[in-house]
Amino acid sequence: MSDRELYCDTCEGVQPFEVPPCVDGHDRDCPELICTGCGAAVLIATFAFPAPRLADRRRLATSRSGRRAA
């Protein structure tokens, strides 16, 4: 189990959080954390957004202005 210090809303302060045994196979990278002070659970969510392509931006800009790119 790994420890992280995060702010706990229930304890109203910074507390160590640990990763519980993960049945999904995440091991140390499990997005679920548990406060060691009060037992409150926290879910850490990450989002990945694809970067827009420059060619798509040019095409969108020319279609809005009514002009064609050279």
C-alpha positions as a printed Julia matrix, in Angstrom:
70×3 Matrix{Float64}:
   0.0    0.0     0.0
   1.27   3.45   -0.87
   0.65   6.66    1.08
  -0.2   10.13   -0.2
  -1.05  13.25    1.76
  -4.2   14.96    0.51
  -6.82  17.29    1.94
  -9.7   15.34    3.51
 -13.08  17.13    3.59
 -14.32  14.95    6.45
 -11.25  15.44    8.65
 -10.95  19.08    7.5
  -7.21  18.86    7.09
  -4.33  17.17    5.31
  -4.28  13.46    6.02
  -2.38  10.48    4.68
  -4.36   8.5     2.11
  -3.56   4.96    1.1
  -4.47   2.77   -1.82
  -6.67  -0.14   -0.74
  -6.15  -3.64   -2.16
  -7.45  -3.26   -5.72
  -9.54  -6.08   -7.16
  -9.37  -4.48  -10.65
  -5.64  -5.11  -10.98
  -4.5   -1.45  -10.77
  -2.15  -2.18   -7.86
  -0.37   1.08   -6.89
  -2.03   3.04   -9.73
  -5.55   2.45   -8.4
  -7.68   5.63   -8.69
  -9.35   4.88   -5.34
  -7.78   6.25   -2.15
  -8.86   5.93    1.48
  -8.2    8.46    4.25
  -6.31   6.78    7.08
  -7.88   9.18    9.6
 -11.59   8.67    8.98
 -11.89   6.09    6.2
 -13.43   8.45    3.64
 -12.95   7.27    0.07
 -11.69   9.49   -2.74
 -11.67   8.72   -6.45
  -8.89  10.31   -8.49
 -10.06  10.74  -12.08
  -7.88  11.76  -15.0
  -9.08  12.85  -18.4
  -7.23  12.68  -21.7
  -8.26  15.03  -24.48
  -6.95  14.54  -28.0
  -5.02  17.52  -29.33
  -6.76  19.23  -32.25
  -4.91  19.0   -35.53
  -3.69  22.2   -37.17
  -5.07  21.09  -40.56
  -8.55  20.83  -39.01
  -8.25  24.36  -37.64
  -7.28  25.79  -41.02
 -10.16  24.01  -42.73
 -12.61  25.32  -40.12
 -11.27  28.89  -40.36
 -11.52  29.0   -44.16
 -15.03  27.6   -44.19
 -16.21  30.26  -41.76
 -14.67  33.2   -43.62
 -15.74  32.02  -47.06
 -12.18  32.34  -48.38
  -9.95  29.6   -49.6
  -6.46  29.0   -48.34
  -3.63  29.58  -50.82
